[in-house]
Amino acid sequence: MLARISGILESLDKGAALVAVGEGAAYEVLVPAFLSERLAGKGGGTSAVGQVVVLHTLQYMESLNQGSSFVPRLIGFASVREREFFELLTSVKGLGNKRALRAMAMEPGAIARAIHDRDTRALQRLPEIGPKLAELIVHELKGKAGEFAGAAAAPVPVSGAVGGGGGATVEPKTGRPRVRLGEAGANGTVAAAAVAGAAHPPVRETVEALIALGENPGEAERMVARAVDRAVAAGGAAPTTTRGLLTAAYAAR
């Protein structure tokens, strides 16, 4: 099972997040309404579009044409606990993955509290949940949802917060990967990236994004350097956006 995805959140469209994972590949991840709003920066937050995010995923096969064919789907959450609550919710008869996904318009902690308190009216305010289903949810989960009831909304890890960076060190104040632009690389061209980075902060952000996507710090710097050098050698200028540099870095790999 594909249990976790980290990559750049390229877009959000009607509950579907498009996450680019490098080498030209991108995954469509279905997200519940509460998480879609959080990723979009609604309610006073900051939009995660264009940033590196980590989504904890659940993979399943969706039946099409009355079961004659199946399509793989991914559902994403901001934390393992949110995914575990979703799996608990779908254990209720009549609440499949698609229906439960549409129903989760509130934070999991709020839904869990309603179940724990046997508040069927609150549950009926959720999409897809009618009186009978609300009663069934309370009946089947009232003794199981309590452990999720006090859960606060999990922040979506973005940008340098992604782990697994191949042993990268981090800045002590921000916790973001420490980038050392300007150190000599294998092809001796990192200096060009350092110059571009001084004028264009996206260079540093691109290196951090590559580290977040699993590249080790040295290789991340070399990838950006090669991209910058290739652009300069072609008589042009390096891309001036993080997304453009990231695309160029993978192309120059």
C-alpha positions, 0 to 999 in steps of 0.5 A, spaced: 500 500 500 502 507 498 502 509 505 505 516 504 506 521 499 511 527 499 511 532 493 509 539 491 502 541 491 501 543 484 493 544 485 487 543 488 480 542 485 474 539 488 477 535 493 483 532 489 490 534 490 495 534 485 502 532 488 508 532 483 513 527 486 519 528 481 521 525 474 515 528 471 510 524 475 504 526 479 499 523 483 492 525 484 490 524 491 483 525 494 482 529 500 476 530 505 473 537 505 476 539 512 483 538 509 482 541 502 480 547 506 486 547 510 490 546 504 487 552 500 489 556 506 481 558 508 480 560 515 486 565 515 491 560 514 496 560 508 495 556 502 499 550 501 499 550 493 506 550 490 509 548 497 512 541 498 507 537 502 506 530 506 500 526 505 499 520 509 495 516 504 490 510 503 490 506 497 484 502 494 480 500 488 474 503 486 469 499 482 466 502 475 461 499 471 458 495 476 464 491 478 467 490 471 473 494 472 477 497 477 481 504 478 486 505 483 485 511 488 488 514 493 485 518 499 490 523 503 490 526 510 495 530 514 497 525 519 496 518 521 491 519 526 486 522 521 487 516 516 486 511 522 479 515 524 477 515 517 478 507 517 474 507 523 469 511 520 468 506 514 468 500 518 460 502 519 456 498 514 454 503 509 459 508 509 464 506 504 470 510 502 467 515 497 461 516 502 465 517 508 470 522 504 464 526 502 462 526 509 468 528 513 466 536 512 468 537 519 475 536 523 476 528 525 476 530 532 469 534 532 466 528 528 469 523 534 466 528 539 459 528 536 460 520 536 462 520 543 457 524 546 452 521 542 450 527 538 446 525 532 444 531 530 451 534 529 452 528 525 446 529 521 449 536 519 455 532 515 454 531 508 451 523 506 449 522 513 441 521 515 438 520 521 438 512 520 446 512 519 447 517 524 444 512 529 448 507 526 454 510 527 453 512 534 451 505 536 457 502 532 463 507 534 461 510 541 466 506 545 471 507 539 471 514 537 473 517 544 480 516 543 480 521 537 475 526 540 480 530 543 485 530 537 487 537 535 487 539 527 493 536 524 498 541 521 500 539 514 507 538 513 510 543 508 516 545 505 522 544 509 518 540 514 518 533 510 523 528 513 527 523 510 532 528 507 538 523 507 541 526 513 540 533 512 542 538 517 537 543 519 537 550 521 536 551 529 531 556 529 526 554 523 527 547 523 528 547 515 534 543 511 540 547 512 542 549 505 550 550 503 549 554 496 556 556 493 560 549 496 564 546 490 560 540 487 562 534 483 562 538 476 565 545 479 559 549 477 555 550 484 558 557 484 553 559 478 547 557 483 550 560 488 550 567 484 543 566 482 541 564 489 544 571 492 539 574 487 533 569 486 531 566 493 527 561 489 534 557 488 535 556 495 527 554 496 528 549 490 534 546 494 530 545 500 524 542 496 529 537 493 532 535 500 524 534 502 523 530 496 529 525 498 535 528 495 541 528 499 543 536 500 550 535 495 546 532 490 540 537 491 545 543 490 548 539 484 542 538 480 540 546 481 547 548 479 546 544 473 540 547 471 542 554 472 549 552 468 545 549 462 540 555 462 546 560 462 550 556 457 544 556 452 544 564 452 538 565 457 537 566 464 535 561 470 528 560 471 526 565 477 521 561 480 521 555 485 517 551 480 521 553 474 527 551 477 525 544 480 522 542 473 529 544 470 533 541 476 530 534 474 530 535 467 538 537 467 539 531 472 
